[in-house]
Amino acid sequence: MQEAIQVFSEYIANYGYIALYLLFFLGILGMPMPEETLLVFSGFLVSTGELDYWMTMLVCYLGSISAMTAAYWIGRKVGYPVIEKYGKRLGLGYTVYKKTESWFNRVGKWALPLGYFIPGVRQFTAYFAGITQLSFVSFIVYTYMGGLVWCVLFVTLGWQLGERWEQLFDLISRNLAIFFIVVLVGIVAFSFYRKKKGK
């Protein structure tokens, strides 16, 4: 983590909010990047006076939602045509994909806001939303809502913790991830239960 923080510090010191935006944009698109750490560290820089709270919040939020939107359109314009053209050769795999597509459009959209809080999941959900042809309006509502809560929570956390942020960050982020995984699993289980009961 110390190496990552040093890199963040250098980029932000040299390029300011532009660096912050690009780090978030590339991280959400799939480049290996500890986004929660960057959010909380940005909040810490707010507490030291190096960054402005509202400007930091805005830049982090815009970086995350613009990357999620780009991932959605990549999935929709590239991923979907490829799967539809070649997917039927997968046989059972294509059938599973179509069932998953139906589920995602009914219930899986909740994975978009919840996925922000689960490392490794948030990068996947936007691509999959595009591939499964989730309506863009639904995508915006769920994704932008989740991104706002995510940014506000972690930047404020870093701001309030100040110099203690490293000591408490791992504990807080790990417990949050577990909580949202449980919530997501609960939504999935409930949707399958309702479907089975309906049949």
PAZAPA-4460 file (N, C-alpha, C; in steps of 0.05 Angstrom, whole numbers, plus 32768, in hexadecimal, padded with zeros to 4 digits):
% residues 199
    n_x    n_y    n_z   ca_x   ca_y   ca_z    c_x    c_y    c_z   seq   type   mol
   8010   7FE8   8000   8000   8000   8000   8011   8019   8000     1      M     A
   8028   8018   800E   8039   8030   8010   8043   8038   7FF4     2      Q     A
   804A   8025   7FE3   8053   802B   7FC8   803C   8038   7FB8     3      E     A
   8024   802E   7FBB   800D   8039   7FAD   8008   8056   7FB6     4      A     A
   800A   805B   7FD0   8005   8075   7FDB   801A   8089   7FD1     5      I     A
   8033   8080   7FCF   8049   8091   7FC5   8043   8099   7FA8     6      Q     A
   803B   8085   7F98   8034   808B   7F7C   801D   809F   7F7A     7      V     A
   8008   809A   7F8A   7FF1   80AC   7F8A   7FFA   80C9   7F91     8      F     A
   800B   80CB   7FA6   8014   80E5   7FAF   8023   80F4   7F99     9      S     A
   8034   80E5   7F8B   8044   80F2   7F76   8033   80FC   7F5F    10      E     A
   8020   80EB   7F57   800F   80F2   7F40   7FFD   810A   7F48    11      Y     A
   7FF2   8109   7F60   7FE0   811E   7F68   7FEF   8138   7F6D    12      I     A
   8007   8136   7F78   8018   814E   7F7D   801F   815B   7F62    13      A     A
   8025   814B   7F4E   802E   8156   7F34   8018   815E   7F22    14      N     A
   8001   8150   7F22   7FEC   8155   7F0F   7FD1   815B   7F1B    15      Y     A
   7FCF   815B   7F36   7FB7   8163   7F43   7F9F   8152   7F3D    16      G     A
   7F88   8160   7F39   7F6F   8152   7F36   7F6D   8142   7F1C    17      Y     A
   7F7D   814A   7F08   7F7D   813B   7EEF   7F87   811F   7EF4    18      I     A
   7F9C   811D   7F04   7FA7   8103   7F0B   7F93   80F2   7F1A    19      A     A
   7F85   80FF   7F2D   7F71   80F1   7F3D   7F5B   80E6   7F2B    20      L     A
   7F52   80F6   7F18   7F3D   80ED   7F05   7F47   80D5   7EF5    21      Y     A
   7F5F   80D7   7EEA   7F69   80C2   7ED8   7F6E   80A8   7EE8    22      L     A
   7F78   80AA   7F01   7F7C   8092   7F11   7F62   8083   7F15    23      L     A
   7F4D   8092   7F1B   7F33   8085   7F1F   7F28   8079   7F05    24      F     A
   7F2B   8088   7EF0   7F20   807F   7ED6   7F2E   8065   7ECD    25      F     A
   7F48   8064   7ECF   7F57   804C   7EC7   7F52   8035   7EDA    26      L     A
   7F50   803B   7EF4   7F4B   8026   7F07   7F30   8018   7F03    27      G     A
   7F1B   8028   7EFF   7F01   801D   7EFA   7EFF   800D   7EE0    28      I     A
   7F0E   8016   7ECC   7F0E   8008   7EB2   7F1C   7FED   7EB4    29      L     A
   7F2C   7FE9   7EC9   7F39   7FCE   7ECC   7F56   7FCF   7ED2    30      G     A
   7F63   7FE6   7ED1   7F7F   7FE7   7ED9   7F82   7FE1   7EF7    31      M     A
   7F95   7FD0   7EFE   7F98   7FC9   7F1B   7F9D   7FE3   7F2B    32      P     A
   7F8A   7FE9   7F3C   7F8B   8002   7F4B   7F7A   7FFF   7F65    33      M     A
   7F85   8005   7F7C   7F75   8003   7F95   7F64   801C   7F98    34      P     A
   7F4C   801C   7F8B   7F3C   8034   7F8A   7F33   803E   7FA6    35      E     A
   7F2B   802B   7FB8   7F23   8034   7FD2   7F3A   8042   7FE1    36      E     A
   7F52   8036   7FDE   7F69   8043   7FEB   7F6E   805F   7FE0    37      T     A
   7F6A   8062   7FC6   7F6E   807C   7FB9   7F59   8090   7FC4    38      L     A
   7F40   8086   7FC7   7F2A   8098   7FD1   7F31   80A1   7FED    39      L     A
   7F38   808E   7FFE   7F3D   8096   801A   7F56   80A7   801C    40      V     A
   7F6A   80A1   800C   7F83   80B1   800C   7F7D   80CD   8003    41      F     A
   7F6B   80D0   7FEF   7F62   80EA   7FE6   7F55   80FA   7FFC    42      S     A
   7F44   80EB   800C   7F38   80F8   8023   7F4C   8101   8037    43      G     A
   7F61   80F1   803B   7F76   80F9   804D   7F84   8112   8044    44      F     A
   7F89   8115   8029   7F94   812D   801E   7F82   8145   8022    45      L     A
   7F68   8140   8023   7F55   8156   8029   7F5A   815F   8046    46      V     A
   7F5E   814C   8058   7F62   8153   8074   7F7B   8163   8079    47      S     A
   7F8F   815F   8067   7FA8   816E   806A   7FA7   8189   805B    48      T     A
   7F92   818E   804C   7F8F   81A7   803E   7F9B   81A6   8022    49      G     A
   7FA5   818F   8019   7FB1   818E   7FFE   7F9C   818C   7FE8    50      E     A
   7F85   8182   7FEF   7F6F   8180   7FDB   7F56   818C   7FE8    51      L     A
   7F44   8195   7FD6   7F2A   81A0   7FDF   7F15   8189   7FE0    52      D     A
   7F05   8189   7FF5   7EF2   8173   7FFA   7EDF   8170   7FE2    53      Y     A
   7ED1   8185   7FDB   7EBD   8183   7FC6   7EC8   817D   7FAB    54      W     A
   7EDF   818A   7FA5   7EEC   8185   7F8B   7EF6   8168   7F8A    55      M     A
   7F01   815E   7F9F   7F0A   8142   7FA0   7EF3   812F   7F9C    56      T     A
   7EDD   8135   7FA9   7EC5   8124   7FA7   7EBC   8123   7F8A    57      M     A
   7EBA   813B   7F7E   7EB0   813D   7F62   7EC2   812E   7F4F    58      L     A
   7EDD   8132   7F51   7EF0   8126   7F3F   7EEF   8107   7F42    59      V     A
   7EEF   80FD   7F5A   7EEE   80E0   7F5E   7ED4   80D4   7F53    60      C     A
   7EBE   80E2   7F58   7EA4   80D9   7F4E   7EA3   80D9   7F2F    61      Y     A
   7EAC   80EF   7F23   7EAC   80F0   7F06   7EBE   80DB   7EF9    62      L     A
   7ED6   80D7   7F06   7EE8   80C2   7EFC   7EDC   80A6   7EFD    63      G     A
   7ECD   80A1   7F12   7EC2   8086   7F15   7EAA   8082   7F02    64      S     A
   7E97   8095   7F01   7E80   8090   7EF0   7E86   8092   7ED2    65      I     A
   7E9A   80A3   7ECB   7EA1   80A4   7EAE   7EAE   808A   7EA5    66      S     A
   7EBE   807E   7EB7   7ECA   8064   7EB1   7EB5   804E   7EAF    67      A     A
   7EA2   804E   7EC2   7E8D   803A   7EC2   7E7C   803D   7EA9    68      M     A
   7E77   8056   7EA0   7E67   805B   7E88   7E76   8051   7E70    69      T     A
   7E90   8056   7E6E   7EA0   804D   7E58   7EA0   802E   7E57    70      A     A
   7EA3   8021   7E6F   7EA2   8004   7E70   7E87   7FF9   7E66    71      A     A
   7E72   8006   7E6E   7E57   7FFE   7E65   7E55   7FFE   7E46    72      Y     A
   7E5E   8014   7E3A   7E5C   8015   7E1D   7E6F   8002   7E0E    73      W     A
   7E86   7FFD   7E1B   7E98   7FE9   7E0F   7E8A   7FCE   7E0F    74      I     A
   7E7E   7FC7   7E26   7E6F   7FAE   7E28   7E58   7FAC   7E15    75      G     A
   7E4A   7FC2   7E11   7E32   7FC3   7E00   7E3A   7FC2   7DE2    76      R     A
   7E4D   7FD2   7DDA   7E54   7FD4   7DBE   7E69   7FC0   7DB4    77      K     A
   7E78   7FB5   7DC7   7E8D   7FA1   7DBF   7E86   7F85   7DCA    78      V     A
   7E82   7F84   7DE4   7E7D   7F6A   7DF0   7E64   7F5C   7DE7    79      G     A
   7E4E   7F6B   7DE6   7E34   7F5F   7DDF   7E34   7F53   7DC2    80      Y     A
   7E3D   7F63   7DAE   7E3E   7F58   7D92   7E50   7F3F   7D90    81      P     A
   7E66   7F3F   7D9E   7E78   7F28   7D9C   7E6B   7F0F   7DA8    82      V     A
   7E5E   7F12   7DBF   7E51   7EFB   7DCC   7E3A   7EF1   7DBB    83      I     A
   7E2A   7F04   7DB0   7E13   7EFC   7D9F   7E1C   7EEE   7D86    84      E     A
   7E33   7EF6   7D7B   7E3D   7EEB   7D62   7E4A   7ED0   7D66    85      K     A
   7E5A   7ECE   7D7B   7E69   7EB5   7D7F   7E60   7EA4   7D97    86      Y     A
   7E4E   7EB0   7DA8   7E47   7EA3   7DC1   7E39   7E88   7DBD    87      G     A
   7E29   7E85   7DA8   7E1A   7E6D   7DA5   7E2B   7E54   7DA1    88      K     A
   7E44   7E59   7D99   7E57   7E43   7D97   7E5F   7E38   7DB2    89      R     A
   7E59   7E48   7DC7   7E60   7E3F   7DE2   7E4C   7E2B   7DED    90      L     A
   7E35   7E28   7DE0   7E21   7E15   7DE9   7E15   7E1C   7E03    91      G     A
   7E1A   7E0C   7E18   7E0F   7E10   7E32   7E17   7E2B   7E3D    92      L     A
   7E30   7E33   7E38   7E3A   7E4D   7E42   7E29   7E64   7E38    93      G     A
   7E20   7E63   7E1F   7E0F   7E78   7E14   7DF3   7E78   7E22    94      Y     A
   7DE9   7E61   7E28   7DCF   7E5E   7E36   7DD1   7E6B   7E51    95      T     A
   7DE6   7E65   7E60   7DEB   7E71   7E7A   7DED   7E8F   7E78    96      V     A
   7DFB   7E99   7E64   7DFE   7EB5   7E5F   7DE2   7EC3   7E5B    97      Y     A
   7DD1   7EB7   7E4B   7DB6   7EC2   7E46   7DA5   7EC3   7E5F    98      K     A
   7DA7   7EAE   7E70   7D99   7EAE   7E89   7DA3   7EC3   7E9C    99      K     A
   7DBE   7EC6   7E9C   7DCA   7EDB   7EAD   7DC2   7EF6   7EA3   100      T     A
   7DC0   7EFA   7E89   7DB8   7F13   7E7D   7D9C   7F1B   7E87   101      E     A
   7D8A   7F07   7E86   7D6E   7F0C   7E8F   7D6E   7F13   7EAD   102      S     A
   7D7D   7F05   7EBD   7D7E   7F0A   7EDA   7D8A   7F26   7EDF   103      W     A
   7D9F   7F2D   7ED1   7DAD   7F46   7ED6   7D9A   7F5E   7ED0   104      F     A
   7D8A   7F5B   7EBB   7D78   7F71   7EB4   7D61   7F74   7EC8   105      N     A
   7D5A   7F5E   7ED6   7D45   7F5F   7EE9   7D4E   7F67   7F05   106      R     A
   7D64   7F5B   7F0E   7D6D   7F5E   7F29   7D8A   7F67   7F2B   107      V     A
   7D9A   7F5D   7F18   7DB7   7F61   7F1A   7DC1   7F7D   7F19   108      G     A
   7DAF   7F90   7F11   7DB7   7FAC   7F10   7DBF   7FB6   7F2C   109      K     A
   7DB5   7FA8   7F41   7DBE   7FB0   7F5C   7DDB   7FAA   7F61   110      W     A
   7DE7   7F99   7F50   7E04   7F94   7F52   7E14   7FAC   7F4B   111      A     A
   7E08   7FBF   7F3C   7E17   7FD7   7F33   7E1E   7FE9   7F4B   112      L     A
   7E0A   7FF1   7F5B   7E12   8002   7F72   7E21   7FF2   7F88   113      P     A
   7E18   7FD9   7F8D   7E25   7FC9   7FA2   7E41   7FC1   7F9B   114      L     A
   7E45   7FBD   7F80   7E5F   7FB4   7F77   7E75   7FC8   7F7B   115      G     A
   7E6F   7FE1   7F7E   7E83   7FF6   7F84   7E93   7FEF   7F9D   116      Y     A
   7E85   7FE2   7FB0   7E91   7FDD   7FCA   7E9F   7FC2   7FCC   117      F     A
   7EA0   7FB3   7FB5   7EAD   7F99   7FB5   7EC4   7F9A   7FA1   118      I     A
   7EDD   7F9A   7FAB   7EF4   7F9C   7F99   7EF3   7F85   7F84   119      P     A
   7EF8   7F8D   7F6B   7EF9   7F79   7F56   7EDE   7F75   7F48   120      G     A
   7EC8   7F7D   7F56   7EAD   7F7A   7F4B   7EA5   7F93   7F3B   121      V     A
   7EAC   7FAB   7F46   7EA3   7FC4   7F39   7EAD   7FC6   7F1C   122      R     A
   7EC6   7FBB   7F17   7ED0   7FBD   7EFC   7EC1   7FAB   7EE9   123      Q     A
   7EB4   7F96   7EF3   7EA6   7F82   7EE3   7E8A   7F8A   7EDD   124      F     A
   7E7C   7F96   7EF0   7E5F   7F9A   7EEE   7E58   7FAC   7ED6   125      T     A
   7E67   7FC2   7ED1   7E60   7FD4   7EBC   7E63   7FC7   7EA0   126      A     A
   7E78   7FB8   7E9D   7E7B   7FA9   7E84   7E64   7F96   7E80   127      Y     A
   7E5D   7F87   7E95   7E48   7F73   7E92   7E2D   7F80   7E8E   128      F     A
   7E28   7F98   7E9A   7E0F   7FA6   7E95   7E0D   7FAD   7E77   129      A     A
   7E23   7FB5   7E6B   7E22   7FBB   7E4E   7E1E   7FA2   7E3D   130      G     A
   7E2C   7F8D   7E44   7E2A   7F74   7E35   7E0E   7F69   7E36   131      I     A
   7E00   7F6B   7E4D   7DE5   7F60   7E50   7DD0   7F74   7E47   132      T     A
   7DD8   7F8B   7E3C   7DC6   7F9E   7E30   7DB3   7FAA   7E45   133      Q     A
   7DBC   7FAD   7E5E   7DAD   7FBC   7E72   7DA8   7FD8   7E67   134      L     A
   7D8F   7FE2   7E6B   7D89   7FFC   7E60   7D9C   8011   7E6C   135      S     A
   7DA3   8025   7E5B   7DB7   8039   7E64   7DAB   804A   7E7B   136      F     A
   7D91   804E   7E7A   7D85   805E   7E90   7D87   804F   7EAB   137      V     A
   7D82   8035   7EAB   7D85   8026   7EC3   7DA2   8025   7ECC   138      S     A
   7DB4   8022   7EB9   7DD0   8022   7EBF   7DD8   803C   7ECD   139      F     A
   7DD0   8053   7EC2   7DD7   806D   7ECD   7DCC   8070   7EEA   140      I     A
   7DB3   8069   7EEE   7DA6   806C   7F08   7DB5   805C   7F1D   141      V     A
   7DBA   8042   7F18   7DC6   8031   7F2C   7DE4   8036   7F2F   142      Y     A
   7DF2   803B   7F19   7E0F   803F   7F1A   7E16   805A   7F26   143      T     A
   7E09   806F   7F1D   7E10   8089   7F27   7E09   808D   7F44   144      Y     A
   7DF3   8080   7F4D   7DEB   8081   7F69   7E01   8073   7F7A   145      M     A
   7E09   805B   7F72   7E1D   804C   7F81   7E37   805A   7F82   146      G     A
   7E3F   8066   7F6B   7E59   8074   7F6A   7E5A   808C   7F7C   147      G     A
   7E43   809A   7F7F   7E42   80B1   7F90   7E45   80A9   7FAD   148      L     A
   7E37   8095   7FB6   7E39   808B   7FD1   7E55   8081   7FD7   149      V     A
   7E61   8073   7FC5   7E7C   8068   7FC8   7E90   807E   7FCC   150      W     A
   7E8F   8092   7FBA   7EA3   80A8   7FBC   7E9F   80B8   7FD5   151      C     A
   7E86   80BF   7FDC   7E81   80CF   7FF4   7E8B   80C1   800C   152      V     A
   7E85   80A7   800E   7E8B   8097   8026   7EAA   8096   802A   153      L     A
   7EB9   808E   8016   7ED5   8089   801A   7EE6   80A3   801B   154      F     A
   7EDE   80B8   800C   7EED   80D1   800E   7EE8   80DE   8029   155      V     A
   7ECF   80DD   8032   7EC9   80E8   804C   7ED7   80D8   8062   156      T     A
   7ED8   80BE   805F   7EE6   80AD   8072   7F03   80B5   8075   157      L     A
   7F11   80B9   805E   7F2D   80C2   805F   7F30   80DD   806B   158      G     A
   7F1D   80EF   8065   7F1E   810A   806F   7F1B   810A   808E   159      W     A
   7F08   80FA   8098   7F03   80FA   80B5   7F18   80EA   80C5   160      Q     A
   7F23   80D5   80B8   7F38   80C5   80C6   7F52   80D4   80C7   161      L     A
   7F58   80E4   80B3   7F71   80F3   80B3   7F89   80E0   80B2   162      G     A
   7F9C   80E4   80C4   7FB5   80D4   80C5   7FB0   80B7   80CD   163      E     A
   7F98   80B2   80D8   7F92   8096   80E1   7F87   8085   80CB   164      R     A
   7F85   8090   80B2   7F76   8082   809D   7F82   8067   8096   165      W     A
   7F9D   8065   8096   7FA9   804B   808F   7FA3   8036   80A4   166      E     A
   7FA1   803E   80BE   7F9D   802B   80D3   7F82   801E   80D2   167      Q     A
   7F6E   802E   80CA   7F52   8024   80CB   7F46   801D   80B0   168      L     A
   7F54   8026   809B   7F48   8022   8080   7F44   8004   8079   169      F     A
   7F58   7FF3   807D   7F55   7FD7   8076   7F3E   7FCA   8084   170      D     A
   7F3B   7FD0   809E   7F26   7FC4   80AE   7F0A   7FCD   80A4   171      L     A
   7F08   7FE7   809F   7EEE   7FF1   8096   7EE6   7FE7   807A   172      I     A
   7EF9   7FE9   8067   7EF3   7FE1   804C   7EEE   7FC3   804A   173      S     A
   7EFC   7FB3   8059   7EF7   7F96   8058   7EDB   7F8F   8062   174      R     A
   7ED3   7F9C   8078   7EB9   7F96   8084   7EA3   7FA0   8071   175      N     A
   7EA7   7FB7   8064   7E94   7FC2   8052   7E90   7FAF   803A   176      L     A
   7EA7   7FA4   8030   7EA6   7F92   8019   7E96   7F79   8020   177      A     A
   7E9B   7F6E   8039   7E8C   7F56   8042   7E6E   7F5C   8044   178      I     A
   7E68   7F73   804F   7E4C   7F7B   8052   7E3D   7F7C   8037   179      F     A
   7E4A   7F89   8023   7E3D   7F8C   8009   7E3C   7F72   7FF9   180      F     A
   7E50   7F60   7FFE   7E4F   7F46   7FF2   7E37   7F36   7FFC   181      I     A
   7E32   7F38   8017   7E1B   7F2B   8023   7E01   7F36   8018   182      V     A
   7E00   7F50   8015   7DE8   7F5D   800A   7DE3   7F54   7FEE   183      V     A
   7DF8   7F53   7FDE   7DF5   7F4B   7FC2   7DED   7F2D   7FBF   184      L     A
   7DF9   7F1C   7FD0   7DF1   7F00   7FD0   7DD4   7EFD   7FD9   185      V     A
   7DCC   7F0D   7FEC   7DB0   7F0D   7FF5   7D9C   7F14   7FDF   186      G     A
   7DA3   7F28   7FCF   7D92   7F31   7FB9   7D91   7F1A   7FA4   187      I     A
   7DA7   7F0E   7F9E   7DA8   7EF8   7F8A   7D97   7EE1   7F94   188      V     A
   7D9A   7ED9   7FAD   7D8B   7EC3   7FB9   7D6D   7EC9   7FB9   189      A     A
   7D66   7EE1   7FC0   7D4A   7EE9   7FC1   7D3D   7EE8   7FA5   190      F     A
   7D4C   7EF1   7F91   7D42   7EF2   7F76   7D3D   7ED5   7F6B   191      S     A
   7D4F   7EC3   7F71   7D4C   7EA7   7F69   7D35   7E9A   7F78   192      F     A
   7D31   7EA2   7F91   7D1B   7E97   7FA1   7D00   7EA0   7F95   193      Y     A
   7CFE   7EB9   7F8E   7CE5   7EC4   7F83   7CDF   7EB7   7F68   194      R     A
   7CF5   7EB3   7F58   7CF1   7EA6   7F3E   7CE7   7E89   7F41   195      K     A
   7CF4   7E7B   7F54   7CEC   7E5F   7F58   7CD0   7E5D   7F63   196      K     A
   7CC9   7E70   7F75   7CAE   7E70   7F81   7C99   7E76   7F6B   197      K     A
   7CA0   7E88   7F59   7C8E   7E90   7F43   7C88   7E79   7F31   198      G     A
   7C9C   7E68   7F2C   7C98   7E51   7F1C   7C87   7E3C   7F29   199      K     A
***
